[in-house]
Amino acid sequence: MPRKPHQAPPAYCLHKASGKAVVRINKQDHYIGLYGTPESHAEYERLIAEFRVAQEEHLQQRDAEVAAAGFTLTLSQVLKRYRTFAQGYYVKNGKPTKELVEMRYALRPLRKLYGNTLAREFGPLKLKAVRQHLVDGKELCRRVINHRIMRIKRFFKWAVSEELVPASVSHGLATVSGLRRGKTTAHEAPPVKPVADVWVDAILPYLSPQVAAMVQLQRLTGTRPGEVVIIRACDIDMSGDVWIYQPQDHKTEWRDHSRTIPLGPKAQQVIRPFLSLSTEQCLFSPRAAEEYRNSAKAENRNPNRKTPIYPCELRARERRRAAAKRRKSKRPKRDHYDVDSYGRAIKYAIKRANVDRAKAKLPLVPNWCPLQLRHSRATEVRKQFGIEGAQVTLGHVHANVTEVYAERNLELAITIARKTG
């Protein structure tokens, strides 16, 4: 069997003795001109392109030899090849997507239990054993286990398309159905419910203006958390009385679905104070939030102080500020929030609010996440405008997906029962 080629392309290097650029490909040095010149970089790109083509031909030849040998690869060997494919496939805007992480989690028990097994010998009973292993772990709910089993099936479907395993393996695994509610010992995760407006309003004073604006905007529009954190002025059409926001990136973009979010007068009022930034920057910045917190601390420092601030103390403060600027932060603030940092900010605000509410003997704010704001908006719109109104608000192609987000109108059912039942 041919030797596996290197996955990473050779580096562009300096030959110190001659001052030329050099690249080593297959143990052979290629001198490509004076180091750092555009000509040498162009020659380097040409050689790397040829290297990649040769590498791909090498892999295809080896796959053909393996297939001719009668599917002799183990699951670990097939998983290694799939990892190379997934690292190039599950990429968006040059960055790995969360699906790549989910595939790793799903395939980990497969490697652990059957890594040394021939891939052609993997069948429905072995898949059920992997599923039972996940159930016995007591960590994952039924729906997550079903999703991971679906990803394992997708992996074998890819392996069949690459002729690494026989098609009968994928067909056999397709007969394994998902776990049903009440038919398994796997626990059920509680459904995501709307969050009451009273709990949203209770934490707004404990949020920075940036996060508070995201919460209010999401509650008014029903956007996904990933869409509200990346909003920019250049993505908003402000020509009409209702602004139209088209996210630069959204969940269903890979399906060629468009996403447009109308912003009414209330939503416009929320984001208007942040439109002074550059149109290419995200409106809600963690850096600006940190500056707001620091200024608030400075204003509230020693409010009951009676003695004057002496010049020596002022100079000490200036030295501390200068030293803080010189220090390089281990985790510098980014130019925009992500879904995780947005959720953590809300969780921290709930914790702070509950401390004050406990002292005042008020009901504590229950934990809630940004996605529940989307459910709240969907339920509100469905109650007033029906399922179709909730569907277009959330940007769903199919109404059955909207059913997951919008709670059914119980009041309408009660009215019908009162009149006809």
C-alpha positions in Angstrom: 0.0 0.0 0.0 1.4 3.4 -0.9 2.8 5.6 2.0 0.4 8.2 3.3 1.5 11.7 2.1 1.9 14.6 4.4 -1.3 16.5 5.0 0.2 20.0 5.7 1.8 21.8 2.7 5.5 22.5 2.9 6.5 25.9 4.3 8.0 28.9 2.5 11.5 29.1 4.1 14.7 31.1 3.9 18.0 29.7 2.7 20.4 31.9 4.8 23.5 31.1 2.9 22.2 32.3 -0.4 19.3 34.6 0.7 16.9 32.7 -1.5 13.5 31.3 -0.8 13.4 27.5 -0.6 10.6 24.9 -0.2 11.2 21.2 0.4 8.7 18.9 -1.4 9.1 15.1 -1.1 12.7 15.5 0.3 13.8 17.7 -2.6 14.7 21.4 -2.2 13.3 23.9 -4.7 15.0 27.3 -4.8 12.3 29.8 -6.1 14.1 33.2 -6.2 15.1 35.9 -3.7 13.4 35.5 -0.4 10.4 37.8 0.2 9.9 38.9 -3.4 6.5 38.6 -5.2 8.1 36.3 -7.8 9.2 33.8 -5.2 5.8 33.8 -3.5 4.1 33.2 -6.9 6.4 30.3 -7.6 5.8 28.9 -4.2 2.0 29.0 -4.8 2.5 27.2 -8.1 4.5 24.4 -6.5 2.0 24.0 -3.6 -0.9 23.8 -6.1 1.0 21.0 -7.9 1.7 19.4 -4.6 -1.9 19.3 -3.6 -3.0 17.8 -6.9 -0.4 15.1 -6.6 -1.5 14.5 -3.0 -5.1 14.1 -4.0 -4.2 11.7 -6.8 -2.1 9.7 -4.3 -5.1 9.4 -2.0 -7.5 8.4 -4.8 -5.1 5.7 -6.0 -4.8 4.3 -2.5 -8.5 4.3 -2.0 -8.9 2.4 -5.2 -6.3 -0.2 -4.0 -8.1 -0.6 -0.7 -11.5 -1.1 -2.5 -9.9 -3.7 -4.8 -8.5 -5.5 -1.7 -12.0 -6.2 -0.4 -12.8 -3.4 2.2 -10.0 -4.3 4.6 -9.9 -0.9 6.5 -10.7 -0.8 10.2 -13.1 1.8 11.6 -10.2 3.8 13.0 -8.6 4.0 9.5 -11.9 5.1 8.0 -12.5 7.6 10.8 -9.0 9.1 10.1 -9.9 9.7 6.5 -13.3 11.1 7.4 -11.6 13.6 9.8 -9.6 15.0 6.9 -12.8 15.4 4.9 -14.8 16.9 7.7 -12.1 19.5 8.5 -12.4 20.8 5.0 -16.2 20.4 4.6 -17.6 21.8 7.9 -16.0 25.2 7.4 -17.8 28.6 7.1 -16.0 31.9 6.4 -12.7 30.1 6.9 -13.6 28.8 10.4 -14.7 25.4 11.6 -18.5 25.2 12.3 -20.1 23.7 15.4 -21.1 20.7 13.3 -17.5 19.6 13.2 -17.4 19.5 17.0 -20.7 17.6 17.1 -19.4 15.0 14.7 -16.3 14.5 16.9 -18.5 13.9 19.9 -20.8 11.5 18.0 -17.9 9.4 16.5 -15.8 9.3 19.7 -17.7 6.2 21.2 -17.6 4.5 17.8 -13.8 4.7 17.9 -13.7 3.7 21.5 -15.8 0.6 21.2 -15.1 -0.6 17.7 -12.0 1.1 16.5 -10.1 -2.1 15.7 -13.2 -3.7 14.0 -13.3 -4.0 10.2 -15.6 -1.3 8.9 -17.4 -3.8 6.7 -18.4 -5.8 9.7 -20.2 -3.0 11.5 -23.9 -3.6 11.5 -27.2 -2.6 13.2 -26.5 -4.6 16.4 -23.2 -2.8 16.9 -24.9 0.5 16.3 -27.5 -0.3 18.9 -24.6 -1.2 21.3 -23.1 2.2 20.7 -26.5 3.8 21.4 -26.9 1.8 24.6 -23.4 2.9 25.7 -24.6 6.5 25.4 -27.8 5.7 27.3 -25.9 4.0 30.1 -23.7 7.1 30.5 -26.7 9.0 32.0 -25.4 12.3 30.7 -27.2 12.7 27.4 -30.9 13.1 26.9 -32.9 11.1 24.4 -32.9 13.7 21.7 -29.2 14.3 21.8 -28.5 10.5 21.6 -30.8 10.3 18.6 -28.9 13.1 16.9 -25.6 11.5 17.5 -26.8 8.2 16.1 -27.9 10.1 13.0 -24.5 11.5 12.7 -22.9 8.1 12.9 -25.2 7.0 10.0 -24.1 10.0 8.0 -20.5 9.0 8.5 -21.1 5.6 7.1 -23.1 7.1 4.2 -20.0 9.1 3.4 -17.8 6.0 3.7 -20.0 4.2 1.2 -19.8 7.1 -1.2 -16.0 6.9 -1.0 -16.1 3.1 -1.6 -14.4 2.5 1.8 -17.2 0.2 3.0 -19.9 -1.8 1.1 -23.2 -0.2 0.6 -24.9 -2.9 2.6 -23.5 -1.4 5.8 -25.2 1.9 5.3 -28.5 0.2 4.3 -28.4 -2.0 7.4 -27.8 1.0 9.7 -30.7 2.8 8.2 -33.0 0.2 9.7 -32.1 1.3 13.3 -34.9 3.7 14.4 -34.5 6.5 17.0 -35.3 6.2 20.6 -39.0 6.9 21.4 -40.3 8.8 24.4 -41.3 6.4 27.1 -39.6 3.5 25.4 -36.1 4.0 26.8 -34.3 4.7 30.1 -32.7 7.8 28.6 -33.9 10.9 30.4 -36.0 13.6 28.7 -34.7 17.2 28.4 -37.2 19.9 29.4 -38.6 21.7 26.4 -37.5 25.3 25.8 -40.3 27.6 26.9 -40.9 31.3 26.4 -39.6 33.6 29.1 -42.0 36.0 30.8 -41.4 39.7 30.2 -41.3 40.4 33.9 -38.1 38.3 34.2 -36.6 40.0 31.2 -37.3 43.5 32.6 -35.9 42.4 36.0 -32.3 41.9 34.8 -32.1 44.8 32.3 -30.6 47.2 34.9 -27.9 44.7 35.6 -26.8 44.4 32.0 -24.4 46.6 30.0 -26.2 48.8 27.5 -24.9 46.6 24.7 -26.3 43.4 26.1 -29.5 45.0 27.2 -30.0 46.3 23.7 -29.5 42.8 22.3 -32.0 41.4 24.7 -34.6 44.0 23.8 -33.9 43.7 20.1 -34.3 39.9 20.2 -37.5 40.1 22.1 -39.0 42.6 19.6 -37.9 40.7 16.4 -37.5 37.1 17.4 -34.0 36.8 15.8 -31.7 34.0 16.6 -29.0 34.7 19.2 -26.4 34.2 16.5 -28.1 36.8 14.3 -28.4 39.6 16.9 -24.7 39.4 18.0 -23.4 40.1 14.5 -25.7 42.9 13.4 -23.9 45.8 11.6 -25.1 49.1 10.2 -24.1 48.1 6.6 -26.4 45.1 6.9 -29.5 47.2 7.5 -31.6 48.9 4.8 -32.8 52.1 6.4 -34.5 53.5 3.3 -38.1 52.8 4.5 -40.1 53.4 7.6 -39.5 49.7 8.5 -35.8 48.9 8.3 -34.7 45.5 6.8 -31.8 43.6 8.4 -30.1 40.9 6.3 -27.5 39.1 8.5 -24.2 38.5 6.9 -24.3 35.0 8.3 -27.2 32.8 9.4 -28.2 29.2 10.3 -29.8 28.2 7.0 -27.4 29.9 4.6 -25.9 26.6 3.5 -29.4 25.6 2.2 -29.5 28.7 0.0 -32.2 30.3 2.1 -32.3 34.0 2.5 -33.0 35.7 5.8 -34.6 39.1 6.2 -35.6 40.6 9.5 -37.9 43.7 9.6 -37.1 46.2 12.3 -40.0 48.3 13.4 -40.0 51.6 15.2 -39.4 50.1 18.7 -36.5 48.0 17.4 -35.1 51.1 15.6 -35.2 53.0 18.8 -33.2 50.3 20.5 -30.3 50.2 18.0 -30.2 53.9 17.1 -27.7 54.9 19.9 -25.2 52.3 18.5 -25.3 53.5 14.9 -22.5 56.0 15.4 -19.9 53.2 15.0 -18.3 52.3 11.6 -20.7 50.6 9.3 -18.4 47.6 9.0 -18.2 47.0 12.8 -20.7 45.1 14.9 -23.0 47.4 16.8 -22.7 45.6 20.1 -19.1 45.4 21.2 -17.7 43.7 24.3 -14.9 46.4 24.3 -17.5 49.1 24.6 -19.2 47.2 27.3 -16.0 46.9 29.3 -15.3 50.6 28.9 -18.8 51.3 30.2 -18.2 49.1 33.3 -14.9 50.8 34.0 -16.3 54.3 33.7 -19.2 53.2 36.0 -16.7 52.0 38.6 -14.8 55.2 38.4 -17.9 57.3 39.0 -19.0 55.2 41.9 -15.7 55.0 43.6 -15.9 56.1 47.3 -19.2 58.2 46.9 -19.1 59.1 50.7 -15.5 60.3 50.7 -15.0 63.6 52.5 -11.2 64.1 52.3 -9.7 65.7 49.2 -7.8 63.7 46.7 -4.1 64.7 47.0 -1.8 65.1 44.0 0.2 62.0 45.0 -2.9 59.9 44.8 -3.7 61.3 41.4 -0.2 60.5 40.1 -0.5 57.0 41.5 -3.8 56.5 39.6 -2.2 57.7 36.4 0.7 55.2 36.9 -1.7 52.4 37.5 -3.7 53.3 34.4 -0.5 53.5 32.3 0.6 50.2 33.6 -2.7 48.6 32.8 -2.5 49.8 29.2 1.0 48.4 28.8 0.0 45.0 30.1 -1.2 42.6 27.5 -4.5 41.0 28.4 -4.5 37.2 28.4 -8.0 37.3 26.8 -8.4 40.7 25.0 -12.0 41.7 24.3 -13.3 41.0 20.8 -15.2 43.3 18.5 -18.4 41.4 18.9 -20.2 38.9 21.1 -20.8 35.3 20.2 -23.7 33.2 21.3 -21.8 31.8 24.3 -20.6 35.1 25.7 -24.0 36.6 25.2 -25.6 33.8 27.2 -23.0 34.1 30.0 -23.7 37.9 30.3 -27.4 37.1 30.8 -26.6 34.4 33.3 -24.3 36.7 35.3 -27.0 39.4 35.3 -29.6 37.0 36.7 -27.2 36.0 39.5 -26.6 39.6 40.4 -30.3 40.5 40.3 -31.2 37.6 42.5 -28.7 38.7 45.2 -30.5 42.1 45.5 -34.0 40.5 45.2 -33.2 38.0 48.0 -32.3 40.9 50.3 -35.5 42.6 49.3 -37.4 39.3 49.8 -38.7 39.4 46.2 -39.2 36.3 44.0 -36.0 35.2 42.4 -35.5 35.4 38.7 -35.4 31.9 37.1 -32.5 31.0 34.8 -33.3 31.7 31.2 -31.3 31.8 27.9 -31.4 34.0 24.8 -33.1 31.4 22.8 -36.2 31.7 25.0 -36.6 35.3 23.8 -37.2 33.9 20.3 -39.9 31.5 21.7 -41.5 34.4 23.5 -41.7 36.5 20.3 -43.0 33.5 18.3 -45.8 32.8 20.8 -46.8 36.5 20.9 -47.0 36.7 17.1 -48.9 33.5 16.7 -51.5 34.6 19.2 -52.1 37.8 17.3 -51.5 36.8 13.6 -51.6 33.0 13.5 -49.1 30.4 12.6 -48.3 32.0 9.3 -47.4 35.3 11.0 -45.0 33.4 13.4 -43.5 31.5 10.5 -42.5 34.6 8.5 -41.3 36.4 11.6 -39.0 33.6 12.6 -37.8 33.0 9.0 -38.9 29.4 8.8 -39.6 27.7 5.4 -41.9 25.1 6.9 -44.7 25.8 9.4 -44.0 22.6 11.3 -40.7 24.0 12.4 -42.5 27.1 13.8 -44.7 24.8 15.9 -41.6 24.0 18.0 -41.1 27.7 18.9 -44.7 29.1 19.1 -46.8 27.9 22.0 -50.4 27.0 21.0 -53.1 29.5 21.7 -54.9 28.0 24.7 -57.2 31.0 25.0 -58.5 30.3 21.5 -59.2 26.7 22.4 -61.0 27.7 25.6 -63.2 30.2 23.6 -64.1 27.5 21.1 -65.0 25.1 23.9 -67.1 27.7 25.6 -69.1 28.4 22.4 -69.4 25.0 20.9 -68.4 22.4 23.5 
